[in-house]
Amino acid sequence: MRIAFFVNSIETETPHYTTTVLALGALSRGHEISYLTPDDFVLRPDDSLMVRAITLPSSTYKKPETLYKDLQSDRTEIKTIDVREIDIIFLRNDPSLDAADRPWAVNVGAIFGRLAAERGALVVNDPAGLTLAQNKLYFQGFPKAVRPVTLISKSIEEIRAFIKQQPKGAIVKPLQGSGGRNVFKIDSAKDANLNQIFEAVSGEGYLIAQGYLPEAKAGDVRLFVMNGKPLERDGKYAAFRRVPAKGEVRSNIHVAGTAERVEVTNTMLSVAEMVRPKLVQDGMFLVGLDIVGDKLLEINVFTPGGLSGMSEMYKTNFAESVIISLENKLSIRAAYPASMSNRELAAL
């Protein structure tokens, strides 16, 4: 099969991105891969949807570093092909990264993903579902039992009143965004920096204030969920604990957080089970749950990262399991043509 990975840009990819190891996993199973960016769709007058697919010169890569090196070189080739020749489009872009400098690119994956699905490509995660998840308000659609107490507002008076009611303080962050950008811990409503923090974060739009979970000091757990169920291979879960650096609220790896092995508990599995129905309903094939205690901090449905590190940590090829699942979806579609929508098949 031919899989096209849709990313923000080729230049910002890295050898250890989850997308890279997924591409390597697809190649190792004999599939063709291509990369697409927001610049690469063409809808022609005859209503045919074309893509300017970036292809690699070799399919014999053994390491992600080698694949990445060729991807960044002038050895890649751009081929204009009909989207009907692509079996799967894997949407792996982070819309928030384009919001400031390329706002036109934010919704390209979802918009053209829907057109591609109408023309026969299997698109994951489902583009209609991703449209619902363009900001953290999507999180509020999951069961209340798994969510920290939360306020969403642009009013500093509302936020101050909310913080007064939180005995452990609160976390304040933008409604839009990812990667731990502009995330602050507020200890009390009397914090001298509250006005300054509010001005910095509210400039990006609405804010989320959440009651602080003391367990977060030990970090959160990133758990991959595929087809609504925790991703598991050879008795090992695709999960690790992200431990924040000293003096840091955020546990994101790119802000000096560290990754540790973790034992997935029944509590974590219970959290995953509670969010499973909505993930399946929305066609979310592969997502990352960020869990603290019995609560979810976030659900990453666009570019959940860490699969490369998990695979090395547990000596387990989780990427291959993801590709096998995609193969199975195409087999189901071939056996029962036109019986399921893209959304239904995406998380089956």
C-alpha positions in Angstrom: 0.0 0.0 0.0 1.0 3.6 -0.4 0.9 5.8 2.8 1.3 9.5 2.7 2.3 11.3 5.9 1.0 14.9 6.2 3.3 17.1 8.2 3.8 20.8 8.9 7.0 21.0 6.9 9.9 18.7 5.9 12.4 21.0 7.4 11.0 20.7 10.9 10.9 16.9 11.0 13.5 15.0 13.1 14.9 11.5 13.2 13.1 10.6 16.4 9.7 12.0 15.6 6.9 9.5 15.8 6.2 10.2 12.2 9.7 9.1 11.2 9.5 5.8 13.0 6.0 5.1 11.5 7.4 5.8 8.0 10.3 3.4 8.8 7.8 0.8 10.0 5.8 1.1 6.8 8.9 0.7 4.6 10.0 -2.3 6.6 6.7 -4.0 5.7 7.2 -3.3 2.0 4.9 -0.3 1.7 5.5 2.9 -0.3 5.7 6.1 1.6 5.4 9.8 0.7 5.4 13.0 2.6 2.8 15.8 2.1 2.8 19.4 3.5 0.1 22.1 3.5 1.6 23.4 0.2 1.0 20.1 -1.7 -2.7 19.7 -2.6 -4.1 20.6 -6.1 -7.8 20.5 -6.9 -8.1 20.6 -10.7 -10.9 21.9 -12.8 -12.1 18.4 -13.5 -12.5 17.9 -9.7 -9.6 15.5 -9.5 -7.5 16.0 -6.3 -3.8 15.8 -6.9 -0.9 15.8 -4.4 2.7 16.9 -5.0 4.1 13.9 -3.0 7.6 14.0 -1.7 9.2 10.6 -2.2 12.4 9.1 -0.9 15.1 7.5 -3.1 15.3 4.2 -1.2 13.2 1.7 0.7 16.0 -0.1 2.4 16.4 2.1 5.5 17.3 0.3 8.7 17.5 3.4 11.0 15.4 6.5 11.3 18.5 8.7 11.1 19.2 7.4 7.6 15.6 8.0 6.5 15.7 11.5 7.9 19.0 12.3 6.2 17.5 11.4 2.8 14.3 13.2 3.6 16.3 16.4 4.2 18.6 16.0 1.1 18.1 17.0 -2.5 17.7 13.4 -3.4 14.0 13.5 -2.7 11.7 13.6 -5.7 8.3 15.4 -6.0 5.7 13.5 -8.0 2.3 14.8 -8.8 -0.1 12.0 -8.3 -3.9 11.5 -8.1 -5.0 11.1 -4.5 -6.9 8.0 -5.6 -3.5 6.3 -6.0 -2.9 6.8 -2.2 -4.3 4.2 0.1 -3.8 6.0 3.4 -3.2 9.6 4.3 -1.9 9.9 7.9 -2.5 13.4 9.2 0.5 14.2 11.5 0.6 18.0 11.5 0.3 20.2 14.5 -2.1 23.1 13.5 -1.0 25.3 16.4 2.5 25.5 14.9 1.1 27.3 11.9 -1.4 29.5 13.7 0.8 32.6 14.0 2.9 32.6 10.8 0.8 30.6 8.4 -2.9 30.8 9.5 -4.0 29.6 6.0 -2.3 26.3 6.7 -4.0 25.5 10.0 -7.0 23.7 8.5 -5.5 22.4 5.3 -5.1 18.8 6.6 -8.7 18.6 7.7 -10.1 20.3 4.6 -8.3 18.4 2.0 -8.3 15.3 4.1 -12.1 15.2 3.8 -11.8 15.6 0.0 -9.3 12.8 -0.1 -11.6 10.5 1.9 -14.5 11.3 -0.5 -12.2 10.1 -3.3 -11.4 6.7 -1.6 -8.3 7.3 0.5 -8.4 6.2 4.1 -7.6 9.3 6.2 -6.5 9.0 9.8 -7.2 10.5 12.2 -10.6 11.2 10.7 -10.5 14.8 9.3 -14.0 15.6 10.4 -13.2 14.4 13.9 -10.0 16.5 13.9 -12.0 19.6 13.0 -13.8 19.2 16.3 -10.5 19.1 18.1 -8.8 22.2 16.8 -8.4 23.6 20.4 -8.5 22.3 23.9 -12.3 22.9 24.2 -12.6 19.5 22.6 -11.3 18.1 25.9 -14.5 19.3 27.6 -16.5 16.7 25.6 -15.0 13.8 27.5 -16.5 12.4 30.8 -16.3 14.8 33.7 -14.8 12.1 35.9 -11.5 12.2 34.0 -11.2 16.0 33.8 -9.6 18.3 36.3 -11.9 21.1 37.5 -11.7 23.6 34.7 -12.6 27.2 33.8 -12.4 28.6 30.3 -12.6 32.4 30.1 -10.9 35.7 28.9 -11.9 37.5 32.1 -9.2 38.0 34.8 -12.0 38.4 37.4 -13.4 35.0 36.5 -9.9 33.4 36.6 -9.0 35.1 39.9 -12.3 33.9 41.5 -11.6 30.4 40.2 -8.1 30.3 41.6 -9.4 31.4 45.0 -11.5 28.2 45.1 -8.5 25.9 44.3 -6.7 24.9 47.5 -3.6 23.6 45.6 -3.5 26.4 43.1 -4.1 26.3 39.4 -2.5 25.8 36.0 -3.3 28.5 33.4 -2.6 28.0 29.7 -4.0 29.1 26.3 -7.0 27.4 24.8 -5.1 27.2 21.6 -1.6 25.8 21.4 0.5 22.7 22.3 3.9 21.6 23.5 3.6 23.3 26.9 3.8 26.8 25.5 2.7 29.6 28.0 1.8 27.2 30.7 1.9 28.7 34.2 1.4 27.5 37.8 -0.5 30.0 40.0 -0.3 29.3 43.7 -3.0 31.8 44.8 -5.2 34.5 43.5 -2.9 37.0 45.3 0.1 36.0 43.2 1.9 39.2 42.2 2.5 37.9 38.7 -1.1 37.0 37.9 -1.8 40.2 36.0 1.4 39.8 34.0 0.7 36.2 33.2 -2.9 37.0 32.2 -1.7 39.7 29.8 0.9 37.3 28.2 -1.5 34.4 27.8 -4.8 36.2 27.0 -3.1 37.8 24.0 -3.5 34.4 22.3 -7.3 34.2 23.0 -9.2 32.3 25.6 -7.5 30.8 28.6 -7.9 27.5 30.4 -7.5 27.5 34.2 -7.4 24.0 35.8 -7.2 23.0 39.4 -3.6 21.9 40.1 -3.0 18.2 40.7 -0.2 17.7 43.2 0.6 14.3 41.7 1.9 16.2 38.6 5.1 17.0 40.5 6.1 13.4 39.7 5.3 14.0 36.0 2.5 12.7 33.8 2.1 9.5 31.9 1.9 9.5 28.1 -0.2 6.5 27.0 -0.8 5.8 23.3 -4.3 4.7 22.4 -5.0 3.0 19.0 -8.5 2.3 17.8 -9.8 3.3 21.3 -7.6 0.9 23.2 -4.2 1.2 24.9 -1.5 0.3 22.3 0.1 -2.9 23.5 2.6 -5.3 21.9 4.3 -8.3 23.4 2.7 -7.6 26.7 4.1 -4.1 26.9 2.2 -0.9 26.7 3.3 2.1 24.7 3.6 4.4 27.7 6.2 6.3 29.7 6.3 8.8 32.5 7.4 12.4 31.5 9.2 13.9 34.5 9.6 17.7 34.6 13.0 19.3 35.2 13.7 20.8 38.6 11.7 24.0 39.0 9.6 23.3 35.9 5.8 22.9 35.8 5.8 21.3 32.3 6.9 17.8 31.7 7.3 18.1 27.9 10.5 16.4 26.7 11.5 19.5 24.6 11.6 21.6 27.8 14.1 19.3 29.5 11.6 16.8 30.8 12.9 13.2 31.0 11.3 10.0 30.0 11.1 7.0 32.3 9.6 3.5 32.1 6.3 3.2 33.8 4.0 0.4 34.9 0.5 1.0 33.4 -1.9 0.7 36.3 -5.6 -0.3 36.4 -6.4 3.3 37.1 -4.7 4.5 33.9 -6.5 1.7 32.0 -9.8 2.8 33.5 -9.2 6.4 32.4 -8.5 5.2 28.9 -11.7 3.1 28.9 -13.8 6.1 29.9 -12.6 8.1 26.9 -12.7 5.2 24.5 -16.3 5.7 23.3 -15.8 9.3 22.2 -12.4 8.6 20.6 -14.0 5.8 18.5 -17.1 8.0 17.7 -14.8 10.7 16.4 -12.6 8.4 14.3 -9.4 9.0 16.4 -7.1 6.2 15.2 -4.0 7.1 17.2 -3.9 9.5 20.1 -1.8 10.2 23.2 -3.4 10.5 26.6 -1.5 12.5 29.2 -2.6 11.1 32.6 -2.0 12.3 36.2 -3.5 10.1 38.9 -7.0 9.4 37.8 -7.3 12.5 35.6 -6.4 13.5 32.1 -4.4 16.6 31.5 -4.6 16.5 27.7 -5.5 14.4 24.8 -3.2 14.8 21.8 -5.1 13.8 18.7 -2.8 15.6 16.1 0.8 14.7 16.7 1.2 12.4 19.7 4.9 12.0 20.2 7.2 9.6 22.0 6.7 6.4 20.1 10.3 6.3 19.1 11.5 6.6 22.7 9.0 4.0 23.9 10.2 1.6 21.3 13.8 2.0 22.4 12.9 1.9 26.1 10.9 -1.4 25.9 12.8 -2.9 22.9 9.4 -3.2 21.2 8.4 -2.2 17.7 5.2 -0.4 18.4 5.3 1.3 15.0 4.9 -2.0 13.3 1.7 -2.6 15.3 0.3 0.7 14.0 1.1 -0.2 10.4 -0.4 -3.6 10.8 -3.6 -2.0 12.1 -3.7 0.2 9.0 -3.2 -2.9 6.8 -6.2 -4.6 8.5 -8.4 -1.6 7.9 -7.7 -1.7 4.1 -8.5 -5.5 4.2 -11.8 -4.8 5.9 -12.6 -2.1 3.3 -11.8 -4.4 0.5 -14.0 -7.1 1.9 -16.9 -4.8 2.7 -16.7 -1.9 0.1 -18.8 1.1 0.8 -20.2 -0.4 4.1 -18.4 2.0 6.4 -17.6 5.7 6.5 -14.1 7.0 6.8 -14.8 7.9 10.4 -16.1 4.4 11.3 -13.2 2.7 9.7 -10.5 5.0 11.1 -11.0 3.8 14.7 -12.3 0.3 14.0 
